[in-house]
Amino acid sequence: MSLLRNVINLRHSKFRLLIITFILLFVFSFGMQSVHANGSSPLVETEWVADNMKNLKLVYVGFVGEQNKMQYDGNHLAGSAYLGMKDIMSAMTATPDKANFEKIMGQIGVSNDSHVILYSTPAANPFVPATYWLMKYFGHQNVSIMNGSLDKWLREGRKTDAVPPKVAPATYTAAAPASNMLADAAYVQNNLKNNGTVIIDTRGADEFTGQKEIDYIKAKGHIPGAKNLNFYPTNRNGDGSYKAVAQLQATYEAAGVTKDNEIITYCESGPRAADAYFALKELLGYPNVKVYVGSWMEWGNDAKYPVEK
């Protein structure tokens, strides 16, 4: 009888172990599904977009000039809404405009639960990461940039459309701003001598040194102590796609930009600085990165801020 009880107990033990294993696998699987349901990869490839288009809200972000809108009209991913560069910049002010942002998102049919895919041409259009930054700033979690943008999509021979999409307006409600993503001029000035803060100027070398003539900005030069890391050669390959993580890490660390620093990026008005934010925060995982959206347009036009050449 004791032998029989031992056999039964052994079977019960194995059964309990099987049940526990099943429960753990179920919980783990559910947890993983929740992660995928509530978040998204910041950078997605063209193949993934092609495989998932039915579940995505595609947004073509405009570039400078009317010609770019004409390019969109004749050649875009099917169903893509058009977001004008001027529209996004009207919301990406020194203190980002929440009401304007909500209006713009609603007009292009973006709802709070949309998984938004941002793309453009040229591939390195900085207004794409500017839109990404602004959406994250106002709490939109499901937003991604298509790596290589329309340029890569076309090189791969994928289908495009010239039919104007029927965009149904949506109701969009922005979350409270993520203040840890933004630096204002006072914050930058207060941290000029902070050894734990690195300021990155993402403009071209001629803007950084003040050699380029810009008639709408009074001062020439850069914020004192800033490092000049032009966004394009720093973050992008020649075709406009983002560089591999190992390349980005090597470049930034060689310039003394490390994860233990607080990073503040700026350019002329925010978009190029947002590209550096995307590379540092989203691709490299730097924990403390802020964009000084007012950038040189604000700093260089106010005599109370110090300038270095």
Secondary structure, 3 states (H helix, E strand, C coil): CHHHHHHHHHHHHHHHHHHHHHHHHHHHHHHHHHHHHHCCCCEECHHHHHHHHHHCEEEEECCCCHHHHHHHHHCECCCCEEECHHHHHHHCCCCCCHHHHHHHHHHCCCCCCCCEEEECCCCCCCHHHHHHHHHHHCCCCCEEEECCHHHHHHHCCCCCECCCCCCCCCCCCCCCCCHHHEECHHHHHHCCCCCCEEEEECCCHHHHCCCCCCCCCCCCCECCCCEECCHHHHHECCCCCECCHHHHHHHHHHCCCCCCCEEEEECCCCHHHHHHHHHHHHHCCCCCEEEECCHHHHHCCCCCCCCEC
